[in-house]
Amino acid sequence: MSDTNAFSPLRVGATTVRNRLAMAPMTRSRGTEEGLATASIAEYYRQRAGAGLIVTEATQISLRGKAYPNTPGITTPEHAESWRQVTDAVHDAGGAIYLQLFHGGRTGHPSMRGGLNGHAPSAVAAPGQTFTPDGMKDHPVPAVMTGDDIRATLRDFATASSLAVSAGFDGVQLHAANGYLPQQFLCRDSNLRSDEWGGSTENRIRFVVEAVRAIAGAAGADRTSVRISPASTIQGINEGNSEELYEALLGELAGDGLAFLDVSESPGHRDLTALVRKYWPGVLLLNPHRTAEPEAPHDRVADGLAAGADMVGLGAPWLANPDLGERIARRGPYNEPDNSTFYGGTDKGFLDYPPLAA
């Protein structure tokens, strides 16, 4: 690994980051029932501000968009005010932080949303079950979004972006990966529409394009990012024509002046990463998963940079190692993440991973 590359500064949209290491978004379910960020959340991100860039956990833009218990929101001024302690803590520690904007679409259960059914492109339920306070339950068939519903959701993304900027975030990111609402529009299996929002590849990318532009209109293009996961099958997604899909999507967005593109690589699909690099002229942040086999964090960073990324995002290694940058520079050792404390609970497994001894 070239330390010069991994630990050199980089201009990312409106922000200069101090290294090429990014903390990937990870759901932790430590918000309040009302979706407010807490002092513990602020401390969690402050501890990890050694990352060149932090992308927060998925944060719902509306009650309808919520999919999991105790996830934070960005729908009201009160939400924005609760996030101010987070951005202040990260900035005071010298870091940069983007807020990831989330809509679960067909995923989740009405009990997560005050009884509201999920909204989705078509009446196709996500496979399997989802977590609720009353245990695991089947994903129900979602309500089909009307044209008015779609336009209202795009406005929700814009409103959330304005609130995020008011909370002091360096930028915002559209979560268009992992089988949630934006990727549900991209996928032929979950988008059966025959109107302007479905059918052809041009129509299926429309929602993501319009969401990105709504966000950029509120936050500024140089403070806007989008996260994609080409060929991912998470949440039962099956894109079918990933090469055509992302060539079209990136061709549409390449000239918009976005801060960066964030790619969650699917194992075995380095070919799609190469395609993305070919069609994306701007800053590329890659979460590398060349194989399904786990690799040491320093090896994954080297692999991501060798694949043409400008920044490399890691998830669980940052969760378990608040000083991951220093550990990568030393090529370890690394704390092992405790997956029993990933979601919800107390500050155990959240704030108590030890840093390297001085």
C-alpha positions in Angstrom: 0.0 0.0 0.0 1.3 3.5 -0.8 1.0 5.5 2.3 1.4 8.6 0.2 -1.8 7.8 -1.6 -3.8 6.6 1.4 -2.7 9.5 3.7 -2.5 12.4 1.4 -5.2 15.1 1.3 -7.9 15.2 -1.4 -10.4 17.8 -2.6 -13.9 16.3 -2.4 -16.4 18.8 -3.7 -16.5 21.8 -1.4 -14.3 20.1 1.3 -10.7 19.1 1.5 -10.2 15.9 3.4 -7.0 15.0 5.2 -6.6 11.5 4.0 -8.2 8.9 1.5 -9.8 6.8 4.3 -13.6 7.0 4.6 -15.9 5.6 7.3 -18.7 3.9 5.5 -22.4 4.3 6.6 -23.4 1.8 9.2 -26.8 1.5 10.9 -26.4 1.5 14.7 -30.0 2.1 15.9 -28.9 4.3 18.8 -31.2 7.3 18.2 -34.2 8.1 20.3 -37.7 6.8 19.5 -38.4 10.3 18.0 -35.3 9.9 15.7 -33.1 12.4 17.4 -29.3 12.1 17.5 -27.9 11.9 21.0 -24.7 12.8 22.9 -23.5 9.2 22.5 -23.9 9.4 18.8 -21.9 12.6 18.8 -19.1 10.9 20.8 -19.2 7.9 18.5 -18.5 10.0 15.4 -16.0 12.2 17.3 -13.9 9.1 18.2 -13.7 8.3 14.5 -13.0 11.7 13.1 -9.5 10.5 12.0 -11.2 9.3 8.9 -10.8 11.7 6.0 -14.5 11.6 5.5 -17.3 10.1 7.6 -20.6 9.1 6.0 -23.2 8.7 8.7 -25.7 5.9 9.3 -28.8 5.9 7.1 -31.1 8.7 8.3 -34.7 8.6 7.2 -36.1 11.6 5.4 -39.7 10.9 6.5 -41.7 8.7 8.7 -42.9 6.8 5.6 -39.2 6.2 4.8 -38.3 4.6 8.2 -37.5 0.9 8.1 -35.8 0.0 11.4 -36.1 0.8 15.2 -34.3 3.8 16.7 -32.8 5.0 13.5 -32.2 8.8 13.4 -34.2 11.1 11.2 -33.8 14.4 9.4 -37.4 15.5 8.9 -37.8 18.5 11.3 -35.8 21.4 12.7 -35.6 19.5 16.0 -33.8 16.6 14.2 -31.4 19.1 12.7 -30.7 20.7 16.0 -29.9 17.3 17.5 -27.4 16.6 14.8 -25.6 19.9 15.4 -23.8 18.3 18.4 -22.5 15.6 16.0 -21.2 17.9 13.3 -19.6 20.2 16.0 -17.8 17.2 17.6 -16.5 15.9 14.3 -15.3 19.4 13.1 -13.7 20.2 16.5 -11.7 16.9 16.0 -10.6 18.0 12.5 -12.9 15.7 10.6 -15.5 16.0 7.8 -18.9 14.4 7.8 -21.7 13.8 5.3 -25.3 12.8 6.3 -26.7 9.8 4.4 -30.4 10.3 3.4 -32.5 7.2 3.5 -35.9 5.9 2.4 -36.6 2.2 2.9 -39.4 1.9 0.4 -40.8 -1.6 0.6 -38.5 -2.7 3.4 -39.5 -2.5 7.0 -42.8 -3.0 8.7 -45.8 -0.6 9.4 -45.1 -0.9 13.1 -41.9 1.1 12.4 -44.0 3.9 10.9 -47.0 4.4 13.1 -49.0 2.0 11.0 -48.1 3.5 7.6 -47.6 1.0 4.8 -44.4 1.0 2.8 -44.2 3.0 -0.4 -42.6 1.4 -3.5 -42.6 1.6 -7.3 -44.8 -1.5 -7.5 -46.8 -3.9 -5.3 -43.9 -6.3 -4.9 -43.0 -7.3 -1.4 -39.4 -7.6 -0.3 -38.5 -11.3 0.4 -38.0 -12.6 3.9 -38.6 -10.9 7.2 -37.7 -7.7 9.0 -36.9 -6.8 12.6 -39.6 -5.1 14.7 -39.9 -4.4 18.4 -42.2 -7.5 18.5 -39.8 -9.8 16.8 -39.3 -10.8 13.1 -42.2 -10.2 10.8 -42.7 -10.8 7.0 -42.3 -7.8 4.8 -45.8 -6.8 3.7 -46.8 -5.9 0.1 -46.1 -2.2 -0.2 -48.5 0.5 -1.5 -47.7 1.6 -5.1 -46.5 5.2 -5.3 -48.6 7.5 -7.3 -47.0 10.3 -9.3 -47.9 12.7 -6.5 -46.3 10.3 -4.0 -43.1 10.3 -6.0 -42.9 14.1 -6.3 -43.6 14.4 -2.6 -40.8 12.1 -1.8 -38.4 14.1 -4.0 -39.4 17.2 -2.1 -38.7 15.3 1.2 -35.2 14.6 0.0 -34.7 18.3 -0.8 -36.1 19.3 2.6 -33.9 16.9 4.4 -30.9 18.2 2.5 -31.7 21.8 3.6 -32.0 20.6 7.2 -28.7 18.7 7.0 -26.9 21.8 5.8 -28.5 23.9 8.6 -27.1 21.2 11.1 -23.6 21.8 9.8 -22.9 18.8 7.7 -20.2 19.1 5.0 -22.6 17.4 2.6 -25.3 14.9 2.1 -25.6 11.5 0.3 -28.5 9.8 -1.4 -28.6 6.1 -0.3 -29.4 4.5 -3.7 -27.9 1.1 -2.7 -28.7 -2.1 -0.8 -32.2 -2.6 -2.0 -33.9 0.5 -0.6 -36.3 2.8 -2.4 -34.0 4.3 -5.0 -32.6 0.9 -6.1 -36.1 -0.5 -6.1 -36.8 2.0 -8.9 -33.7 0.8 -10.7 -34.5 -2.9 -10.5 -36.8 -4.6 -13.1 -38.0 -7.1 -10.5 -39.3 -4.5 -8.1 -40.3 -1.8 -10.6 -43.0 -3.1 -12.9 -44.3 0.3 -13.9 -45.1 1.4 -17.4 -45.2 5.1 -16.8 -42.3 7.6 -16.9 -40.8 6.0 -13.8 -40.5 2.5 -15.1 -40.1 0.2 -18.1 -37.1 1.4 -20.1 -33.6 1.8 -18.6 -34.0 5.6 -19.1 -37.2 5.6 -17.1 -35.9 3.3 -14.3 -33.0 5.6 -13.6 -35.2 8.7 -13.5 -36.0 8.5 -9.8 -32.4 8.4 -8.7 -31.5 11.2 -11.1 -34.3 13.4 -9.9 -33.5 12.6 -6.3 -29.9 13.5 -6.7 -30.8 16.8 -8.4 -33.4 17.6 -5.8 -30.7 17.1 -3.1 -28.1 19.1 -5.1 -30.6 21.9 -5.5 -30.9 22.2 -1.8 -27.4 21.5 -0.6 -25.3 22.4 -3.6 -23.9 19.9 -6.1 -20.4 20.1 -4.6 -21.9 18.9 -1.3 -23.9 16.1 -2.8 -23.0 12.4 -3.2 -24.8 9.2 -4.2 -24.1 5.7 -3.0 -24.8 2.8 -5.4 -24.3 -1.0 -5.2 -24.2 -2.4 -8.7 -25.3 -6.0 -8.9 -26.1 -6.2 -5.2 -28.8 -8.7 -4.3 -29.4 -7.3 -0.8 -33.2 -7.1 0.1 -34.0 -9.3 -2.9 -32.9 -6.9 -5.6 -32.1 -8.3 -9.0 -31.1 -5.5 -11.4 -30.7 -7.9 -14.4 -28.9 -5.4 -16.6 -26.4 -3.7 -14.3 -23.9 -2.7 -17.0 -26.5 -0.9 -19.1 -28.2 0.5 -16.0 -25.1 2.1 -14.5 -23.6 3.3 -17.8 -26.9 5.2 -18.3 -27.1 6.5 -14.7 -23.5 7.7 -14.6 -23.8 9.1 -18.1 -26.7 11.2 -16.9 -25.0 12.4 -13.6 -21.4 12.7 -14.7 -21.8 16.4 -15.7 -23.6 17.5 -12.6 -20.5 18.4 -10.6 -21.3 16.1 -7.6 -18.8 15.9 -4.8 -18.2 12.2 -5.1 -19.7 8.8 -6.1 -19.7 6.1 -3.4 -19.7 2.5 -4.7 -20.4 -0.5 -2.5 -18.8 -3.2 -4.5 -20.5 -6.6 -4.8 -18.1 -9.6 -4.3 -17.0 -10.9 -7.7 -18.0 -7.8 -9.6 -14.7 -5.9 -10.0 -15.7 -5.7 -13.7 -18.5 -3.4 -12.7 -16.2 -1.3 -10.6 -14.0 -0.9 -13.6 -17.0 0.2 -15.7 -18.0 2.7 -13.0 -14.4 4.1 -13.0 -14.6 4.4 -16.8 -17.8 6.4 -16.8 -17.3 8.5 -13.6 -15.0 11.4 -14.1 -15.1 12.7 -10.6 -14.0 11.6 -7.1 -14.7 7.9 -6.6 -15.1 6.4 -3.1 -15.0 2.6 -3.2 -16.0 0.1 -0.5 -14.0 -2.8 -2.0 -15.2 -6.4 -1.8 -13.3 -8.0 -4.6 -13.9 -11.4 -2.9 -16.3 -12.6 -0.3 -13.3 -13.6 1.9 -12.4 -11.1 4.6 -9.2 -9.2 4.1 -7.1 -7.1 6.6 -8.1 -3.4 6.5 -4.7 -2.3 5.1 -5.0 -4.8 2.3 -8.5 -3.7 1.4 -7.3 0.0 1.3 -4.4 -1.0 -1.0 -6.9 -3.1 -3.2 -9.3 -0.2 -3.4 -6.7 2.3 -4.5 -5.2 -0.1 -7.0 -8.7 -0.5 -8.5 -8.7 3.2 -9.3 -10.5 4.7 -6.3 -9.7 8.1 -5.0 -10.9 7.1 -1.5 -11.5 3.8 0.2 -14.5 3.2 2.5 -14.6 0.6 5.3 -17.4 -0.2 7.6 -17.0 -2.7 10.5 -13.2 -2.0 10.8 -14.1 1.6 11.7 -16.9 0.5 14.1 -14.4 -1.6 16.1 -11.3 0.6 15.7 -12.0 4.3 16.4 -8.3 5.0 15.5 -8.4 2.9 12.4 -6.3 5.3 10.3 -3.3 4.9 12.7 -3.8 1.1 12.8 -3.8 0.9 8.9 -0.6 3.0 8.8 1.0 0.4 11.2 -0.7 -2.6 9.4 -2.5 -3.5 12.6 -3.3 -4.8 15.1 -7.1 -4.5 14.9 -9.9 -4.9 17.3 -12.5 -7.5 16.3 -16.1 -6.2 16.0 -18.7 -7.7 18.2 -21.7 -8.2 16.0 -24.0 -8.8 19.0 -23.8 -5.1 19.7 -24.1 -3.8 16.2 -27.8 -2.7 16.4 -29.4 -0.9 19.4 -28.6 -1.3 23.0 -26.3 0.8 25.3 -22.9 2.4 24.8 -21.4 -1.1 25.1 -20.1 -2.0 21.7 -20.6 1.6 20.6 -18.2 3.8 22.5 -15.9 1.4 24.4 -13.7 -0.1 21.7 -10.1 0.7 22.9 -7.6 2.7 20.9 -4.0 1.6 20.5 -1.9 2.2 23.6 0.0 5.4 23.5 
